[in-house]
Amino acid sequence: MSPSLQISASPSRSIWSSPNSKDLRVTVRRDHLEESLSISSRALKACPALKDELTDGSIILNFDPLVFRIIVEYLDNGRGLDRLIQGPQILLSFAKAWHIARVLELSEVLNRLIDIFRQEYIRLLHNELQIEADGEPFIELRNYIGLYTAAEKFLVDFHAGIWRREKDVSERLERMPPDIGRHIEEQWKCLVDSDGAQDRILHVSDYFKLDKKKLKERRWRLYTKPPTVVSRPSSSRLGTSPSLVHTANHEDHTLSHSQSTNSLMGRMKVRLEGIFSVNGEPVVLAEPRVIPDLMETFRPDSAVSDRAPFMPPTLEEGRRRAKEMAEEDSTDSSGSGGPGSLTESMRKVVGEQNDAH
């Protein structure tokens, strides 16, 4: 698959020129894409996670290299993030950038992403432009960050808002993971019924933004490999090889076909509750070494629901909870609970549902 992002040379000071002694030279590798670049000391200072986790020659394994390059350049000079909205799959670029910034705990970058894509959303609305249905951004977020994140909610609202003037979105939603399609449809109906008054992207600019405290609640791992030592003549060592210094005028490149094939063959299919591939299959491809972390990340505390945690419980869920509570009351009271306990449990659950609605 060809990269979804076409990045032109930036007129600003380049971080891809010959590195100085304080810069870090790293390789970023994911799927069939690989890129070697230099991270400036200024960018490292702005991102403690990179400074703490990387050494010269490290290999980063779970970031999209093209999007990572844009984010690191932004850390260096404060410009360039708007290039994420220039490709054909801008929402996939958003998801990849969110993944990187979330792992690196860059709250300022996350909120800047919301600002940039909110402005693009307003532009699309004003010009009555459409976007294609694409489940890939949601799969990207779920594979690397998790379910029902702020970014996922933003993408749900983005699709629903852009399609607000459509008479029927059922055909578009067929390309989405089933539960995502339902959430988009619910928000779409809400926007249609309110004539756009409930548009959270348009009317509440800070709704999807995160503060630094929330980033500390849960952390994600930066997957890296130590530098690879290769015996070569001194003139072509890793530190001085011109082929490993990516300049602003150098064309983006990919691995050879055989390397790409081997990369895919090394992956395994994993079935994770609530995770779907782009075509709707309940499996994802993952490298064997990251499977334990994936299983732990997506291990359900209980039966997985297709409803987001911020949605009110259904009547069936309320009845199930009432039954469970009644059984607990009966056990705790050593047989003295009787029908009174069940009635009390039902009142409790119904009261919760009424409060939620």
C-alpha positions in Angstrom: 0.0 0.0 0.0 1.4 3.4 -0.9 1.8 6.0 1.8 -1.3 8.2 2.2 0.8 11.3 2.9 2.8 13.3 0.3 5.2 15.6 2.1 6.9 18.4 0.3 10.1 20.1 1.4 9.6 22.6 4.2 11.0 26.2 3.6 11.7 26.4 7.3 15.0 25.4 9.0 15.4 21.7 8.3 16.0 19.1 11.0 17.1 16.7 8.3 20.4 18.3 7.5 23.7 17.0 8.8 23.2 16.4 12.6 25.4 18.0 15.2 26.8 16.3 18.3 23.6 16.8 20.4 21.2 15.4 17.8 20.0 11.8 17.8 20.0 9.7 14.6 17.2 7.1 14.6 15.4 4.9 12.2 11.6 4.7 12.2 10.1 1.5 10.8 6.5 0.3 10.4 5.0 -2.2 8.0 6.7 -1.6 4.6 7.9 2.0 5.4 11.2 2.9 6.8 13.0 6.2 7.2 16.3 7.3 8.9 16.4 10.8 10.3 18.0 13.1 12.8 16.1 14.5 15.8 17.4 17.9 16.8 18.3 18.8 20.4 15.5 21.3 20.4 12.9 18.6 19.5 14.4 16.3 22.2 14.1 19.0 24.8 10.4 19.5 23.9 9.7 15.8 24.2 11.2 14.2 27.3 9.9 10.7 26.3 12.1 10.7 23.2 15.1 12.0 25.1 14.7 9.4 27.8 13.8 6.4 25.6 16.1 6.8 22.6 19.9 6.5 22.1 21.8 7.3 19.0 21.0 4.7 16.3 17.8 3.5 18.0 15.0 2.0 15.9 11.4 3.0 16.5 9.0 0.2 15.5 5.4 1.4 16.0 5.2 4.9 14.5 4.4 5.8 10.9 7.7 7.3 9.7 6.2 10.1 7.5 3.9 11.3 10.2 6.6 11.1 12.9 8.8 13.3 10.7 6.2 16.0 10.6 5.7 15.9 14.4 9.4 16.0 15.2 9.8 18.9 12.8 6.9 20.7 14.6 8.7 20.1 17.9 11.8 21.6 16.4 10.4 24.8 14.9 6.7 25.0 15.7 5.5 24.6 12.1 4.4 22.0 9.7 1.5 20.1 11.3 -0.9 21.6 8.7 0.7 19.3 6.2 -1.3 16.5 7.7 -4.5 17.8 5.9 -2.8 17.9 2.5 -3.0 14.2 1.7 -5.9 12.1 0.3 -6.6 10.3 3.7 -6.5 13.2 6.1 -8.4 11.4 8.9 -5.9 8.5 8.7 -3.1 11.0 9.1 -4.9 12.5 12.1 -5.2 9.0 13.7 -1.5 8.3 13.1 -0.4 11.7 14.5 -2.7 11.2 17.5 -1.2 7.8 18.2 2.4 9.3 18.1 1.5 12.3 20.2 -0.4 10.3 22.7 2.4 7.7 23.3 4.9 10.6 23.7 2.4 12.5 26.0 2.5 15.6 23.9 -0.6 17.4 25.1 0.2 20.6 23.2 0.5 18.6 19.9 -2.7 16.7 20.6 -4.7 19.9 21.1 -3.0 21.5 18.1 -4.2 18.6 16.0 -7.8 19.2 17.2 -7.5 22.9 16.2 -6.1 22.1 12.7 -8.6 19.4 11.9 -11.5 21.5 13.4 -10.6 24.3 10.9 -10.5 21.8 8.1 -13.9 20.5 9.2 -15.3 24.0 9.1 -13.8 24.5 5.6 -15.4 21.3 4.4 -18.8 22.3 5.8 -18.7 25.8 4.4 -17.8 24.5 0.9 -20.3 21.6 1.2 -17.5 19.1 0.5 -17.7 15.4 1.3 -15.3 12.8 2.7 -15.2 9.2 1.8 -16.2 6.6 4.4 -13.0 5.1 5.7 -12.7 2.7 8.6 -8.9 2.8 8.7 -8.5 5.7 11.0 -10.7 4.0 13.6 -8.7 0.7 13.2 -5.4 2.7 13.6 -6.6 4.2 16.9 -8.0 0.9 18.3 -4.9 -1.1 17.4 -2.5 1.3 19.0 -4.4 3.4 21.6 -7.7 1.7 22.6 -11.5 2.0 22.4 -13.7 5.1 22.9 -10.8 7.6 23.1 -11.2 11.3 22.6 -9.8 11.0 19.1 -12.3 8.3 18.2 -15.2 10.5 19.4 -13.8 13.4 17.4 -13.7 11.2 14.2 -17.3 10.0 14.9 -18.5 13.6 15.1 -16.4 14.6 12.1 -18.0 12.0 9.8 -21.5 12.6 11.1 -21.2 16.4 10.7 -19.8 16.3 7.2 -22.6 13.9 6.2 -25.3 15.9 7.9 -26.9 17.0 4.6 -27.1 13.5 3.3 -30.6 11.9 3.2 -29.2 8.4 3.9 -25.8 7.3 5.2 -26.5 3.6 5.5 -24.4 2.7 2.5 -21.5 4.8 3.7 -21.6 3.1 7.1 -21.2 -0.3 5.6 -17.5 0.5 5.3 -17.1 1.1 9.0 -16.6 -1.3 11.9 -20.1 -2.2 13.1 -20.1 -0.4 16.4 -18.5 2.7 14.9 -21.1 2.8 12.2 -23.8 2.8 14.9 -22.2 5.7 16.8 -21.9 7.7 13.6 -25.5 7.1 12.7 -26.7 8.2 16.2 -24.7 11.4 16.0 -25.8 12.0 12.4 -29.5 11.7 13.4 -28.9 14.0 16.3 -27.4 16.6 14.0 -30.2 16.2 11.5 -32.9 16.6 14.1 -31.2 19.6 15.7 -30.3 21.2 12.3 -26.7 21.2 13.4 -27.2 22.8 16.8 -25.7 19.8 18.5 -22.5 20.0 16.5 -19.8 19.7 19.1 -16.9 20.3 16.7 -18.4 23.5 15.3 -19.8 25.0 18.5 -17.6 23.8 21.3 -14.0 24.4 20.2 -12.4 22.8 23.4 -14.7 19.8 23.7 -12.2 17.2 22.5 -9.1 18.7 24.0 -7.0 17.0 26.7 -5.1 18.3 29.6 -1.8 17.0 30.8 -3.3 15.2 33.8 -5.4 12.9 31.6 -2.3 11.9 29.7 -0.8 10.5 33.0 -3.8 8.3 33.7 -2.7 5.7 31.2 0.5 5.4 29.4 1.5 3.6 26.2 4.8 2.0 25.4 7.2 3.3 22.8 8.5 0.2 21.0 12.2 0.5 20.1 15.2 -1.7 19.3 18.7 -0.9 20.3 21.2 0.3 17.6 22.3 -2.4 15.2 26.1 -2.8 15.1 27.4 -3.8 11.7 31.1 -4.3 10.8 31.9 -1.9 8.0 34.7 0.2 6.8 35.1 3.4 8.9 34.0 5.6 6.0 30.6 4.0 5.9 29.7 3.6 9.6 26.2 4.3 10.7 27.2 7.7 12.1 28.7 9.0 8.8 26.9 7.2 6.1 25.2 9.8 3.8 22.5 7.3 2.9 21.2 7.4 6.5 20.8 11.2 6.7 17.4 12.2 5.3 17.5 15.7 3.8 14.5 17.9 3.0 15.0 17.4 -0.7 15.3 13.6 -0.5 12.4 11.6 -1.9 10.4 9.5 0.5 11.2 5.8 0.0 9.9 2.4 1.0 11.5 -1.0 1.5 11.9 -3.4 -1.3 9.1 -5.8 -2.2 10.8 -8.7 -0.6 11.4 -6.8 2.6 7.7 -5.7 2.7 6.6 -9.3 2.1 8.8 -10.6 4.9 7.5 -8.0 7.3 3.9 -9.0 6.7 4.7 -12.7 6.9 6.2 -12.2 10.3 2.9 -11.0 11.7 0.2 -13.1 13.3 -3.6 -12.8 13.3 -4.9 -11.9 16.8 -8.6 -12.0 17.8 -9.3 -9.2 20.3 -12.6 -8.4 21.8 -14.1 -5.2 20.3 -11.4 -4.8 17.6 -12.2 -5.2 13.9 -10.0 -5.0 10.8 -10.9 -2.6 8.0 -13.1 -5.2 6.3 -15.0 -5.9 9.5 -13.2 -9.1 10.5 -12.7 -9.4 14.3 -9.0 -9.9 13.9 -5.9 -7.7 13.5 -2.3 -8.4 12.3 0.3 -8.0 15.0 4.0 -8.8 15.5 4.5 -11.7 17.9 6.5 -9.7 20.4 3.7 -7.1 21.0 0.9 -9.7 21.3 1.2 -10.0 25.2 0.9 -6.2 25.5 -2.1 -6.1 23.1 -3.9 -8.9 25.0 -3.4 -7.0 28.3 -4.4 -3.7 26.8 -7.7 -5.0 25.4 -8.4 -7.5 28.1 -12.1 -6.9 29.0 -13.0 -6.5 32.7 -16.3 -8.1 31.8 -18.4 -8.9 28.8 -17.6 -6.4 26.0 -20.5 -4.1 25.2 -21.0 -2.4 21.8 -22.1 0.7 23.6 -19.6 3.4 24.6 -19.2 3.9 28.4 -20.6 7.4 28.2 -24.0 6.1 26.8 -26.9 5.2 29.2 -27.6 1.5 29.9 -30.2 -0.3 27.9 -33.4 -1.8 29.5 -31.9 -5.3 29.0 -28.7 -4.3 30.8 -30.8 -2.7 33.6 -32.8 -6.0 34.1 -29.5 -8.0 34.1 -28.0 -5.7 36.7 -31.1 -5.9 38.9 -31.1 -9.7 38.8 -27.4 -9.8 39.8 -28.0 -7.3 42.6 -31.0 -9.3 43.8 -28.9 -12.5 43.9 -26.2 -10.7 45.9 -28.8 -9.4 48.3 -30.3 -12.9 48.7 -26.9 -14.3 49.5 -25.9 -11.6 52.0 -29.1 -11.8 53.9 -28.9 -15.7 54.3 -32.3 -16.3 52.8 -34.2 -13.4 54.4 -34.1 -11.1 51.3 -37.0 -12.6 49.4 -39.0 -10.6 46.9 -38.4 -7.4 48.9 -34.7 -7.4 47.9 -35.5 -7.9 44.2 -38.0 -5.0 44.3 -35.4 -2.8 46.0 -32.8 -3.7 43.4 -35.2 -3.0 40.6 -36.0 0.4 42.1 -32.3 1.1 42.3 -31.5 0.3 38.7 -34.6 2.0 37.3 -33.6 5.1 39.3 -30.1 5.0 37.7 -31.6 4.7 34.2 -34.0 7.6 34.8 -31.1 9.7 36.0 -29.1 8.8 32.9 -31.9 9.7 30.6 
